[in-house]
Amino acid sequence: MVRPSEQIVPTIALGGNPNCGKSALFNALTGIRQKTGNWPGVTVDRKEGRFRLNDGEVRVIDLPGIYSL
């Protein structure tokens, strides 16, 4: 049994091509005002935020764009 203090927080990583809306989705989910732009290369570091879903919390990680995985 998992104690409330040891609950696992689900994590979503936003990965994909540059300039495809990852940071805009991150901002919409978390309410954070991360810088966005209409050109590739705006996000250069990973950013982390959280949002509430039903009775729990979800962690979201915004990653810089990558052309190939």
N, C-alpha and C positions, 0 to 999 in steps of 0.2 A: 504494500500500500504506500502511496506517495503522500508525504505530509504536505500541507498547504505551502510551507516555506520552501519546499523542494520541487514545486511544480515545474514541469518543462514548458518553456515558452516556445511555441511554434515560430519558425523563422522562414521568411520569404526573401530570396535574393532576386533583385531585378537586374537581369543581365541581357545583353543584346547588342545590336548595332549602335553606333554613335548616332545621336540626334533622332531617336525614334520614340521619345516620350517617357523614358524611364524616370527621369527626375520629376516630370510633371505628375506622373502617377504617384511617386513617392510623396510629393507635396500634398496631393489630394487625399491620400490615405492618412498621413501623419499630421497634417496641419502645419508642417514646418515650411518656411519660405526659403527653400534652397534656390540658389541662383540657377536660372535656366537661360538658354539662348537658342536662336535658330541657326546654329552652326555646330559642327562636331568639336569635341574637346573642352566643353564647359566644365563637366564633372571630371576632375583629375584624381580625387581621393574618394575612398569609400565613405559613405555617410550612413548613419544608423538612426532609426526612429522607431516608435511604437504607436500602435493604435488599438482601440478596444473593439472586440468582436464578440457579440453575445455577452457572456459572463466572463470572458477571458481577455487576454492581451496577446497581440501578435507583434513580433519584431520584424521590421523591414530593413533590408540592406540595399542601398542604391550603389551600384557599381559603375565605374566608367565604361564607356562603350568599347566594344571589341569587335573587330571585323571577322574573326575566325575563332571558333572554340576548339 
